[in-house]
Structures are given as structure tokens and as C-alpha cells.
Amino acid sequence: MVTKGLIVLLDARPGGEDALAAFLRDAVPLVDEEPETVAWFAIELGPSSFAIVDAFPDGSGRRAHLAGPVAAALTARAGDLLAGPPEIQHVDVLAAKLPGGEPHV
């Protein structure tokens, strides 16, 4: 069951859209190292706007993700990739459909 999530809004530096998109694509192996990250999506919202949307079983999973390898890599490259700081929204998951199981409500 997932109960917690994050929506992280990212704006690419001017001219850095391709680099940010590549970073997000390349982050999948880092997310694979996080057993409590149940779902993770990197999304392009517009020409220079991106988001990460992810879900966790509980608050400790969310905290582990925020202290994990993706967050560390993004922090290390933020000056090169982002026009400003990420906007991190902590959310509660009301319902979810995940592969291979029952609905998570």
C-alpha cells in the first residue's frame, strides 16, 4: 500500500532542457536502489518544465528517498541543470493502482 508521495517541480536552465531530460532518464538505476520507492515518474510538463512524481508506503520511505541517491545527484548538479531550486510538494496518496496487485486505497 502507498500512502505518501512527492511532486517535485523542476525548471531547466535556459538551454539546458536536454541535459535535464537526460539526467532524469539516467536516474532510473538510482531509483532502482530504493526499495521503498514504489512508483517513480519523470515527466516533461512543457519545453523547460519537468516534474518527478513518486510514491512510498509511508513517511519513512519518503524521507529515505529525499536522503537517497537521486536527491543527492540532483543537488550536486542543480547549478548546472536548474533555473532555480526545485519546488518539493509532500502529498498524501488517497488511492492508487499499481501493477501486480490489488488497488491501493
C-alpha positions as CSV (number, residue, x, y, z in Angstrom):
1,M,0.0,0.0,0.0
2,V,1.2,3.5,-0.7
3,T,0.2,6.4,1.5
4,K,2.8,9.2,0.8
5,G,4.2,10.8,-2.2
6,L,6.2,13.7,-3.7
7,I,5.7,16.0,-6.6
8,V,8.9,17.8,-7.4
9,L,8.7,20.6,-9.9
10,L,11.9,21.4,-11.9
11,D,12.6,24.3,-14.3
12,A,15.6,23.8,-16.6
13,R,18.2,26.4,-17.0
14,P,17.8,28.2,-20.4
15,G,19.4,26.0,-23.0
16,G,19.7,23.1,-20.5
17,E,16.4,21.3,-21.2
18,D,18.0,18.4,-23.0
19,A,20.6,18.0,-20.2
20,L,17.8,17.9,-17.5
21,A,15.8,15.4,-19.5
22,A,18.8,13.2,-19.9
23,F,19.6,13.5,-16.2
24,L,16.0,12.4,-15.3
25,R,16.2,9.4,-17.8
26,D,19.6,8.4,-16.4
27,A,18.2,8.5,-12.8
28,V,16.2,5.3,-13.1
29,P,19.1,3.0,-11.9
30,L,19.4,5.2,-8.9
31,V,15.7,4.9,-8.1
32,D,16.0,1.1,-8.5
33,E,18.3,1.1,-5.5
34,E,15.4,2.5,-3.3
35,P,13.2,-0.4,-2.3
36,E,10.6,1.9,-0.7
37,T,10.1,4.0,-3.8
38,V,7.1,2.1,-5.1
39,A,6.5,4.3,-8.1
40,W,8.6,7.0,-9.8
41,F,7.9,9.1,-12.8
42,A,10.0,11.8,-14.5
43,I,7.6,13.9,-16.6
44,E,8.0,16.7,-19.1
45,L,5.4,19.4,-18.4
46,G,6.5,21.8,-21.1
47,P,9.6,22.9,-23.1
48,S,11.6,23.7,-19.9
49,S,9.4,22.4,-17.1
50,F,9.7,19.0,-15.7
51,A,8.4,17.1,-12.6
52,I,9.2,14.0,-10.6
53,V,6.2,12.2,-9.1
54,D,6.8,9.3,-6.8
55,A,5.0,7.2,-4.2
56,F,6.0,5.5,-1.0
57,P,4.4,3.1,1.6
58,D,4.9,5.6,4.4
59,G,6.7,8.7,5.6
60,S,9.9,6.8,6.3
61,G,10.1,5.7,2.7
62,R,9.6,9.3,1.5
63,R,12.3,10.5,3.9
64,A,14.7,7.8,2.7
65,H,14.1,8.9,-0.9
66,L,14.8,12.5,-0.1
67,A,18.1,11.5,1.5
68,G,18.8,9.0,-1.3
69,P,21.0,8.9,-4.4
70,V,18.6,10.7,-6.8
71,A,18.2,13.6,-4.4
72,A,22.0,13.7,-3.9
73,A,22.7,13.6,-7.6
74,L,20.2,16.3,-8.3
75,T,21.6,18.5,-5.6
76,A,25.1,18.0,-6.9
77,R,24.0,19.1,-10.4
78,A,21.4,21.7,-9.6
79,G,23.5,24.6,-10.5
80,D,24.2,23.2,-14.0
81,L,20.7,21.9,-14.6
82,L,18.1,24.1,-12.9
83,A,17.0,27.7,-13.3
84,G,16.0,27.8,-9.6
85,P,15.5,25.5,-6.6
86,P,13.2,22.5,-7.0
87,E,9.7,23.0,-5.7
88,I,9.1,19.9,-3.5
89,Q,5.5,19.2,-2.5
90,H,4.8,16.5,0.1
91,V,1.5,14.8,-0.7
92,D,-0.8,12.1,0.7
93,V,-1.9,9.3,-1.6
94,L,-5.6,8.8,-1.5
95,A,-5.8,6.0,-3.9
96,A,-3.5,4.2,-6.4
97,K,-3.4,1.4,-8.9
98,L,-0.1,-0.3,-9.1
99,P,1.0,-3.2,-11.3
100,G,0.7,-6.7,-10.0
101,G,-1.7,-6.2,-7.1
102,E,-4.9,-5.0,-5.7
103,P,-6.0,-1.4,-5.7
104,H,-4.3,0.6,-3.0
105,V,-6.9,2.7,-1.2
